[in-house]
Amino acid sequence: MSTAKKLVVPGTLNRTNYGTTRWLALLATLGPGVTVMLADTDAGSIITAAQSGAQWGYRLVILQLLLIPILYFMQELTTRIGITTGRGHGELIKEQFGPKWAWFSVLTLFVSAVGALVTEFSGIAGAGLLFGVPPWVSVPAAALLLILITRWGRYSRVERIAIFIGLFELVFLPAVFLAHPDPTALVHALYGSQPLHDRSYWLLIAANVGAVIMPWMVFYQQGAVVDKGLTPAALKFSRVDTAVGSVATQVIMIAVLVLAAATIGRTHPDAPLADVQQIALALAPVVGTLGGKVLFAVGVTGAALIAAIVVSLAVSWAFGEVLGFRCSLNCTWREAPAFYSLYAGGIIIAGTLVLLGIPLVSLTIAVEIMNALLLPIVTGFLLALGWKALPHPYRLRVWEKAVLIFIYLVICSLGIFTLFQLHLFSR
């Protein structure tokens, strides 16, 4: 284990703990996967799913289903590397490929993280405006809450708080049934032809992929399993953690997409969204004007807060791993000042940018497309570590390599195609 992570003693899991029942072992292991997946369905992802449903009805539901195994395989490899090596993503790249490549990977993360954090605070600001709360009140309040969450230094406490906040996203599930989506149209969308000739449809495909598989997820989950102290004995339970999270995040994405398709898509088909208020007001016929505002505000705020925690921690862990300073939630602010300063600094900078005024929906789609373009770099490093860094008993099998190579080729192809489409749009 690296010097940055050697401090992780409280609450660690070891072989002695596994003398308890398998259920207790599973419950002790659950956390990193569920947390990162709930954060994956962040404010940007929810806006992207809503835009997809409003503009294209139920057509992109099939894409959300196809992304479940892709998401699982990528994040399972992340946790396997972290658990079996005891090192974070940035540190392992530095160790295996050198400081220059480590800095390149961290800077890629930083670009993605800045866009993500701005999107999260834009979502919080938009939710506040639904009730007349100005951004200069809602954004600083959210930033202060996020900083205070880490005040007392304990990984397990932060993880529990993050999951509690993220569970507010589940409010979208009952809303789907209240919207009474058309089952026939939904089935037809799953099996019918897709408008693959439409450039805007392809850009939304790229945005949805970028909204589901994000660069900061790799850095966070690998850092989290190390900071939590998971050992190889917990590997099978960690896979369950990742699988549960992978399904949960996509179920929420599908719920938002179907909800938007059954409301906005039904009343104003093919209409692009302008702002958060438009999405919330579209829910008025389903749950009432106040109900629509409350439902959407609760869901988006929960999603944005947990994502802001995860993204900020991913950046702090990454820089700490590359620079070699203490980077653990099991340290206090006094013991790891650089780690917590990075965490708080990113939150403050992103909140400040949002207060300058940025259109949320257009920003969100642009950020998710950017994520899709950055994915080949991030997944390329991940696969390289999977080939090179895994200890012998945990190395990838032939079929796993084949699946991961296929996923990587799909991601790269989508990135190249997106660049081509963006070039055509700019002409």
N, C-alpha and C positions, 0 to 999 in steps of 0.2 A: 504494500500500500504506500502511496506517495506521502511525502511529508505534509502536504496540504490536507490529507485526510486521516492521518494517524490519530488525530484527536477524537475520532468517533468511537466513544466507549459507551455512553448511556444508551440503553434500549437496543443494543445490537442483538442479532440473532446468531446463535451458534448451535452446535450439534446437541448440546444438553437440552436446549429449549425444545428440541424435536422429540423429547421423550413424552411430551404431552400429546394430545390427540391430533390427528391430521387436520381437523377443523380449526383447532386453535392455532396450529402452525400456519394454516392458510390465512386466517384472520390477522395473524401477526405480520404476514408478508404483504398482504394487500395494502396498496397506498400509492406507490410511485406510478404504476400504470393507470389506475383510476384517476389520479390527480392530473397527469399529463393529458389524458384523453378528454376529461371534462374541460381542461384549458384549451384543448384542440378545438372544441366547439365554442370558440370565443366570439366576441362581438362581431368581428369581421366575418367569421364563418356563418353566423346567423344572418347577417345582412346579405351575404353571397347566396345562401340558400333561399332567402326570401326573394331576392332578385330573380333567381332561377325559376322559382315557382310562379312569380308574377308574370315573367316574360315568356316562359316556355311551358307553363302548366306542369304536368307530371312527368314530362319527358326525361328529366335528369335524375329521377328516382333510381333508375337502373344503374347509373354511374355511382350513386352513393352506396349501393349494395356491392358493386364490384370493388369499391375502395376498402371494404372491410378486411379481406385477406391481405391486400397490399399493405395496409396500415399495420396489421398484426405482424407480418413477417419482418418488416423493417424495424419495428420497435422491439420485437422479441430478440433480434440480433443485437440491438442496443443494450438491452438488459443482460443478455448473456455475456457480452464483452465486459460490461461494468462489474458484474458479480464475480466472474472468474478471474479477472485481472486486478480488481480492487482499485482501478484508476478511472478518472473521468475522461471524457472524449478528447478534450484539448490536450491534456497531459499525455495521453496515449499516442496521439498523432505526433506530438513533440518527441516522444521517446522512440517511436518507430520510423519516422520520416524526417525529423529534424525541426528546428525552431521556425524556419521560414515557412514551411508548409503548415505548421501549427498556427502561426500568425495569419496566414491566408484563410484558414478555416474559421478562425475566431472573427476575423473581419467580415467574412461572409455572414456569420451569425449576427454580428453587430448591425449590419445593414437590414437584415430581416427583422431583428428585434426592435429597432427604432420604428420601422413601419408598423409593426404589431402593437407596440405600446401606444403610439399615436392613435391607432384605430380603437384600442380599448378605451382610452380616455374620451375619444370622440363619441363612442357608444354611451358612456356614462353621461356625458354632457347632453346628448340627445334624449336620453331617458329622463334626465332632470327637467329638460324643457317641456316635456309632456305635462308637467304639473306646475309650470311657471317658475321653476328653480333655475336661475341663471347659471351659466357655466362657471363664473367666477366663484360660485358657492359650491356647486357639486363636484367640480374637478379637484380643488384643493382639499375638500373633505375626504374624497376618495383616496387621494395621494397620502394624506395623513394616516388614514386607516391602514393602508398598505404598508407604510413604514412601521407603524406601531405593532403590526402583527409579528414582526421579527424582533421586537424589542428585547425579549427575555432569553433569546438564544436556546432553542431546542427544536431539533428536526421534527420529532413526532408531534409536537404541539402545532407547528406551522402546517404540517401535512393535514392534520385533523381539521383545522380551521379552513384550509383551502378546499377540502372536500365538502365540508358543510356549506360553504359559499357556493361552490359549483353545483350542488344539488338543486339550487333554485332554478336551474335550466330546465328541470323536469316539468315545470309549469306548462311547457308547450305541448306535452303529451295529451293531457285531457282536452286541451283546446282543439286539437285535431278532430276529436269525435264531435265536439260541439259545432264544428264547421260543416259537418256532413259532406265530406268529399265524395265525388262521384266514383263508385267502385268500377263501373264499366270503363270510364275514361282512364282510370288508374291502370287497369289491366291492359288496356289498349296501348298505353304509353310504355308499358314494360315490354310488350311484344311487337308493337308497331314499328314502322319506319321512323328513322331519326332525321332531322333536317341537317345532315352533315355538309350540305352545300353552303350553309349560312355561316359567314365569318364570325358574326356576333355570338352564334351558338358555340363555336369552337373556343372563342375567348372565355365564355362562361364555363366551358369544360375545364380549361386551364385554370381558371379562378377557383373552381371547386376542388381540383386536385391540389392546388396551392393552399386552399383553405383547410384541407384535411391532413396533408403531410407537410409539416413545416420544419425548417431547419432547427429552430430552437427546441423542438421536441426531443431530438437526438441528444443534444447537450444536456437538457434537463433530466431526462429519465436515466441516462448513464450516471450523471452526477448524483441523482437522488438515491439510486440503489447502493452507491458507494457510501454516501453520507448516512444512510439508514443502517449500514453495516451488514447488509445481506451477504450470506456466504453461499457457496455452491450447493449446499444442502437445501437452500430455499429456491433453487432454480425452477423446479417444476411448478411450485406455487406462484412464482413470479410470472410464469407463462399464463397461468389462469388470470392473474391480475391484469396482464396486458390484453388477454382475449376479452375479458369482461369489459374493459375500457374501450376496446376497439368497436365492439358491438354497441355499447351505450352511446358513444359519440356519434355514430352514424344513425342510430335511431333518432336522436335529437335532431340531426341535420335533416333527415327525411320528414320528421314531424313539422319542422319549420317550413320546408319546401312545400309539403302538401297543404299546410295551413294557408300559405300565401297563394297557392294555386286555387284553392277552394274559395278564397275571398277576393283578393285583388285580381287574380287570373280570371275569375268568373265575371266580375263586374267591369274590369278594364283589361281585357286580354291583350297580351303583348306589350303592355305599357311598362316602360322602364321606371324605376323608383327614383324619387328625388331626394327624400329625406326619411329619417326615422319616424317622424310624426305621421307621414303618409302610411307607413306600415302599420303603426299602432291604430290609426283611425280606421283602417280597413278591417280591423277585427271587431269594430263596433257592432255590426249586424249580428255577430256571433255571441259576444259576451257583454254587449253594451259599450257605450263610449268610455265610461269610467273603467269598466272591466277590461276593455282592450288596452287602455293605457297602463293599468296596473300590471296586467299579465305580461305585456311586452317589456315594460320597465323592469320588472322583477327578473325576467329571464335574461335580458341583455345585461343588466347590472351584475348579476351573478356570474355570467359568462365572462364579462370584461374583468371583474376583480380577480377571479382565479387565474385567468390568463396573464394578467399583469404580474401576479406573484410568480408564476412559472417562468415567464419570459425574463423578468428581472433577475431571478435566481440563476437561470441558464447563463446569462451574460456574466454574472458575478463569478460563478463557478468556472466558466471558460477562461476568463482573464486570470483568475487565481491559479488555475492549473498551468497556464502558460508562463506566467510571471513567477510562480513559486511561492506566493504568499498564502497565509492561512485562509481557507475557504470552506467553512463548514457552518451549518446552522446550529451545531452543537457547541459553538463558541459564542461568547457574549460579544457585544459591540466593542468592548474594551480589548478583548483578546484578538479580534479580527476586524480592525477598523477599516482596512482597505476593502474587504469583502462587502461589508455593510454599506460603506460609502458608495460603492459602485451600484449596489441595489437601490439605495435611496436616490442617488444621482440620476439614474435612468428614469425613475418615476417622476422626479421633479422636472427634468428636461422635457419629457413627453407631455406632461400636463401643461407646461408653459407653451409648447407649440400648439396645443389644442386651443388654448385661450386666445391665440392669435386668429382663430377662425378658419376651419378647413371643412369643405363639403364631405360628409361622411361616406355616402354611398359610392361616389366616384372614387374616393380615396381607397375605400375598402377593396373594390374590384381591382384597382391598380396594385395594391399591396399583395393581394393573393396571386395575381399574375406574376409579380416579381418573385414570389415564393416558388412558383412553378419553374421559373427560369433559374433560380438558385439551387433547386433540388438536385440536379445532376452533380453539382460540386459536393454537396453535403452527403448524398447517398454514395457517391464515389469513394469518399474517405471512409464511410461506414463499411462498405464492402471490402475495401482494402484491409481494414483492421480485422474484419471477419476472416479473411484469408490468412492474415499474417500473425495476428496477436493472440488468438484464442489458444489456450493450453490444449494439449493433445486430447484429453478425454472429452473435451467440449467442442472440438472442431466441427465445422460444417460438413454434413454428409453430401454426397453427390447430388441427390435430388434437391436438397436445400440450396446448393450453389446454382443449380439450374433455374430454380424458381426466382432466386434473387437476381440472377443475371437477366432473366426475362423482365422482371419488374424494372430493373435499371434501364434496359433498352426502351421500355415503354415510356418511362419518365423522360429520358433523353430525347426521344422522338417527339414527345409532346412539347418539350421546351423549344426544340428547333422549329416545330410547326407553329408554335405561338409567336416566335420571333418573325417568322415569315408572314403570318397574318397581321402582326403589328406593322410590319413594313408596308403591306398592302393598304392598311387603313390610313397610314400617314401620307400616302401618295395622293 
